[in-house]
Amino acid sequence: MGLLIRVVKKRTGRGKSNNLHEILTFDYAGVFDIPYKPDVHRRFVFAEIRFRTREDRRGQTKSSHTAYAVKQARRWQEAIRRNAPLLKGFFREEPEWRDKMMMWCERTLAKHRE
């Protein structure tokens, strides 16, 4: 899930539409430095946090075993610790998710160290 930033309108020589959609995801480097706006960013952040912290039937988080998950855990942990503007605003509204996300980061990084 991403957040639509802009749509670039393009047309071919025949007049056919080839619109390009630029979408913001948590893979971008400066995503945590965006000022938080509840009406725009709440669902965007909440969906990512729920995806990272939910558990399957065996009690394991869905995304905690890959190298990509380790990279994301490091990025999230660093952003939470430095009170990045996007997360600072979100956690002001939803403080219980901060602890859940930090636990996910620590568990993911601990599994990688083993």
KERO-79946 format. One record per residue (C-alpha): residue in one letter; x, y, z. Coordinates in steps of 0.1 Angstrom, whole numbers, padded with zeros to 4 digits, always signed. Layout:
// KERO-79946
aXYZ/...
This chain:
// KERO-79946
m+0000+0000+0000/g+0013+0034-0009/l+0003+0070-0008/l-0003+0087-0042/i+0020+0117-0046/r+0011+0128-0081/v-0001+0117-0115/v+0020+0126-0146/k-0003+0129-0176/k+0011+0116-0208/r-0003+0109-0241/t+0010+0088-0270/g+0011+0101-0306/r-0023+0086-0312/g-0038+0103-0281/k-0038+0072-0259/s-0034+0080-0222/n-0002+0067-0205/n-0005+0082-0170/l+0023+0076-0146/h+0014+0074-0109/e+0041+0083-0084/i+0035+0064-0052/l+0051+0070-0018/t+0061+0038+0001/f+0082+0032+0032/d+0111+0022+0009/y+0119+0059+0001/a+0148+0074+0021/g+0130+0105+0034/v+0096+0091+0041/f+0099+0094+0079/d+0108+0131+0076/i+0075+0141+0062/p+0053+0162+0086/y+0024+0142+0098/k-0011+0151+0086/p-0037+0129+0102/d-0062+0130+0073/v-0036+0120+0048/h-0010+0098+0066/r-0030+0079+0093/r-0041+0050+0072/f-0008+0049+0053/v+0012+0045+0085/f-0014+0023+0103/a-0015-0002+0075/e+0023-0006+0075/i+0025-0010+0112/r-0003-0036+0113/f+0013-0055+0084/r+0046-0056+0103/t+0032-0066+0137/r+0004-0090+0130/e+0010-0127+0138/d+0002-0159+0119/r-0014-0190+0135/r+0020-0201+0149/g+0025-0169+0168/q+0052-0156+0144/t+0050-0122+0128/k+0044-0123+0091/s+0074-0105+0079/s+0103-0111+0102/h+0126-0136+0085/t+0140-0120+0054/a+0169-0096+0049/y+0144-0070+0037/a+0126-0073+0070/v+0158-0068+0089/k+0166-0037+0068/q+0131-0023+0075/a+0134-0031+0112/r+0166-0011+0114/r+0150+0019+0096/w+0119+0018+0118/q+0138+0015+0150/e+0161+0044+0141/a+0131+0066+0131/i+0112+0058+0163/r+0142+0065+0185/r+0149+0099+0168/n+0112+0109+0169/a+0108+0113+0132/p+0080+0138+0123/l+0058+0113+0106/l+0059+0087+0134/k+0059+0114+0161/g+0025+0126+0150/f+0011+0091+0145/f+0023+0079+0179/r+0009+0110+0196/e-0026+0098+0184/e-0019+0060+0188/p+0007+0056+0216/e+0001+0018+0221/w+0014+0011+0186/r+0048+0025+0194/d+0056-0003+0219/k+0043-0029+0195/m+0064-0016+0167/m+0095-0014+0188/m+0090-0050+0200/w+0087-0061+0164/c+0120-0043+0155/e+0138-0059+0185/r+0124-0094+0177/t+0134-0091+0140/l+0169-0079+0148/a+0174-0105+0175/k+0164-0133+0151/h+0190-0120+0126/r+0218-0119+0152/e+0212-0156+0160/
